[in-house]
Amino acid sequence: EEKRNTLDKAITAYSFGLDFGKQIGEKYSVYSGFHIAGYGEQILVSTINQENPNFCYAEFHNRKPAYAATEFTLNSKNIPFTNHYKYIEIPLGVHYTISKFDKAKIAVDLGAYFQKVYQVNALLYDFDTDYYYWFNDNDAIIKDKGMGISVGASLIQNLTERIELTFNPHMKFNLSSTFSDSYSVHQNQYSTGVRVGIRQQIF
């Protein structure tokens, strides 16, 4: 576990989608939406030595090994691999305006989101066999549904009377582990970044 955590690296994640909201006061509004989000990490693996007697018997969730674990002393056979987990997310939150200017305002956002996995491309490590196994579907080892929380600040600039440009630094943290209880690793994905978008006032 220590080796895994030391060698894992963060990757550039993404999120895009559509939000809709309702103003419920001068400063408050509520919002929801539909997002597509990607999370993951880059790991370091090694090519398999097929002469190792353990290789013939190694198996994990009806899969054969794809790569071996790497050592701290790196060599030319070590290979970087990026794990990707893609989710459909439904956010639900509150938007609070803290300052207003002539054609701009500053607000804070606090919310939660519900997730459902729709695509996986990942290598998972089995501590018993010391190999990595490739998962490219929603196997039972990957938790199908989950939820998380988000917090952010928004700078909103009026472009016209009803169209606004938003700039939103934020952080998201998945409260649910990426994996089910059948896997020994507990992993909570998180991301920090900036969302840029256009808001249209309909009513």
Phi, psi and omega per residue, in radians:
E1 nan -0.713 3.131
E2 -1.103 -0.734 3.136
K3 -1.117 -0.741 3.127
R4 -1.048 -0.838 -3.115
N5 -1.141 -0.576 -3.137
T6 -1.217 -0.666 -3.030
L7 -1.564 -0.347 3.137
D8 -1.181 2.475 3.134
K9 -2.253 2.581 3.093
A10 -1.233 2.665 3.090
I11 -2.135 2.961 3.046
T12 -1.366 2.075 -3.138
A13 -1.726 3.076 -3.141
Y14 -2.612 2.790 3.057
S15 -2.730 2.315 3.061
F16 -2.543 2.730 -3.123
G17 2.937 -2.806 -3.070
L18 -2.263 2.295 3.082
D19 -1.975 2.671 2.995
F20 -2.459 2.587 -3.063
G21 -2.587 3.034 -3.127
K22 -2.403 2.187 3.070
Q23 -1.265 2.213 -3.118
I24 -2.064 0.157 3.113
G25 3.133 -3.109 -3.128
E26 -1.125 -0.590 -3.080
K27 -1.996 -0.308 -3.035
Y28 -1.855 2.537 2.935
S29 -2.583 2.733 3.072
V30 -1.997 2.692 -3.090
Y31 -2.553 2.761 2.986
S32 -2.533 -2.947 -3.129
G33 2.935 -2.849 -3.139
F34 -2.515 2.061 -3.070
H35 -2.185 2.649 2.913
I36 -1.948 2.179 -3.065
A37 -2.292 2.536 3.097
G38 -2.126 2.381 3.091
Y39 -2.256 3.043 3.060
G40 2.745 -3.004 3.115
E41 -2.728 2.717 3.051
Q42 -1.703 2.259 3.129
I43 -2.023 2.910 3.110
L44 -2.060 2.140 -3.126
V45 -2.149 3.074 -3.111
S46 -2.327 2.679 3.083
T47 -1.144 2.666 -3.074
I48 -1.483 2.372 2.981
N49 -1.561 1.762 -3.039
Q50 -1.257 -0.131 3.065
E51 -1.468 -0.179 3.079
N52 -1.153 2.149 -3.108
P53 -1.004 -0.505 -3.129
N54 -1.172 -0.433 -3.071
F55 -1.072 -0.673 -3.083
C56 -1.119 -0.528 -3.048
Y57 -1.782 -0.186 -3.065
A58 -1.198 2.341 3.120
E59 -2.767 2.513 -3.126
F60 -2.589 2.083 -3.090
H61 0.875 0.808 3.119
N62 1.082 0.462 3.104
R63 -2.100 2.622 3.053
K64 -1.628 2.704 -3.111
P65 -1.039 2.477 3.069
A66 -1.822 -0.642 3.127
Y67 -2.553 2.845 3.094
A68 -1.792 2.868 3.075
A69 -1.254 2.519 3.117
T70 -1.635 2.869 3.113
E71 -1.797 2.890 3.102
F72 -1.118 -0.555 3.061
T73 -1.413 1.810 -3.010
L74 -1.317 2.628 3.094
N75 -2.462 3.104 -3.022
S76 -1.175 -0.280 -3.121
K77 -1.492 -0.127 3.139
N78 -1.291 2.448 -3.004
I79 -2.270 2.253 3.029
P80 -1.382 2.389 3.116
F81 -2.371 2.381 -3.118
T82 -1.821 2.063 3.039
N83 -1.377 2.344 3.111
H84 -2.186 2.332 3.041
Y85 -2.242 2.101 -3.105
K86 -1.927 2.413 -3.045
Y87 -2.270 2.606 2.805
I88 -1.607 2.249 -3.085
E89 -2.174 2.400 3.060
I90 -2.016 1.862 -3.135
P91 -1.476 2.748 3.039
L92 -2.603 2.075 -3.043
G93 -2.757 -3.093 -3.129
V94 -2.118 2.419 3.141
H95 -2.048 2.132 -3.070
Y96 -2.155 2.153 3.129
T97 -1.459 2.147 -3.118
I98 -1.793 -0.416 3.121
S99 -2.585 2.454 3.086
K100 -2.134 2.478 3.094
F101 -2.163 -2.948 -3.079
D102 -1.066 -0.934 -3.130
K103 -2.256 0.455 -3.128
A104 -2.657 2.891 3.059
K105 -2.712 2.778 3.107
I106 -2.053 2.357 -3.085
A107 -2.434 2.845 3.034
V108 -2.092 2.615 -3.135
D109 -2.157 2.429 3.058
L110 -2.452 2.236 -3.080
G111 -2.829 -3.100 3.068
A112 -2.263 2.895 3.079
Y113 -2.562 2.595 3.110
F114 -1.876 2.444 -3.004
Q115 -2.132 2.659 2.934
K116 -2.473 2.239 3.132
V117 -1.217 2.374 3.027
Y118 -2.223 -0.164 3.080
Q119 -2.761 2.436 3.141
V120 -2.352 2.404 2.978
N121 -2.529 1.623 -2.971
A122 -2.588 2.645 2.978
L123 -1.807 2.157 -3.141
L124 -1.964 2.433 -3.048
Y125 -1.620 2.336 3.056
D126 -1.841 2.057 -3.073
F127 -1.210 -0.416 -3.118
D128 -1.316 -0.696 -3.092
T129 -1.743 -0.238 -3.141
D130 1.153 0.614 3.089
Y131 -2.267 2.805 3.005
Y132 -1.754 2.484 -3.110
Y133 -2.183 2.437 -3.039
W134 -1.542 2.252 3.071
F135 -2.098 2.131 3.126
N136 -2.219 0.392 3.075
D137 -2.565 3.087 -3.095
N138 -1.471 1.166 3.099
D139 -1.163 2.828 -3.110
A140 -1.064 -0.340 -3.141
I141 -1.257 -0.431 3.094
I142 -1.599 2.190 -3.138
K143 -1.190 2.143 -3.007
D144 -1.240 -0.632 -3.087
K145 -2.280 2.723 3.121
G146 -2.920 -3.020 3.093
M147 -2.635 2.854 -3.132
G148 -2.659 -3.127 3.111
I149 -2.207 2.729 3.142
S150 -2.463 2.603 3.080
V151 -2.523 2.528 -3.121
G152 -2.910 3.033 3.058
A153 -2.176 2.569 -3.088
S154 -2.216 2.314 2.936
L155 -1.837 2.083 -3.023
I156 -2.042 2.169 -3.112
Q157 -2.022 2.215 3.091
N158 -1.271 2.174 3.024
L159 -1.630 -0.724 3.004
T160 -2.385 -2.994 -3.124
E161 -1.113 -0.533 -3.058
R162 -2.128 0.007 -3.134
I163 -2.061 2.286 -3.090
E164 -2.219 2.551 3.009
L165 -1.752 2.251 -3.106
T166 -2.010 2.473 3.103
F167 -2.263 1.995 -2.875
N168 -2.306 1.558 2.956
P169 -1.153 2.355 -3.051
H170 -2.699 2.940 3.054
M171 -2.351 2.417 3.084
K172 -2.148 2.452 3.135
F173 -2.394 2.142 3.132
N174 -1.386 2.048 3.105
L175 -1.250 -0.466 -3.134
S176 -1.601 2.488 3.071
S177 -1.175 2.609 3.060
T178 -1.073 -0.539 -3.009
F179 -1.970 2.736 3.098
S180 -1.372 3.054 -3.122
D181 -1.197 -0.203 3.127
S182 -1.320 -0.140 3.131
Y183 -1.973 2.459 -3.012
S184 -1.321 -0.198 -3.110
V185 -1.673 2.287 3.026
H186 -1.867 2.045 -3.032
Q187 -2.292 2.149 3.069
N188 -1.895 1.962 3.126
Q189 -1.309 2.592 3.044
Y190 -2.573 2.840 3.111
S191 -2.608 2.600 3.003
T192 -2.212 2.535 -3.121
G193 3.124 -2.862 -3.114
V194 -2.310 2.231 3.036
R195 -1.781 2.401 3.083
V196 -2.157 2.300 -3.098
G197 -2.753 3.087 3.100
I198 -2.036 2.304 3.079
R199 -1.933 2.295 3.100
Q200 -1.969 2.126 3.059
Q201 -1.435 2.040 -3.074
I202 -1.513 -0.765 -3.105
F203 -2.003 nan nan
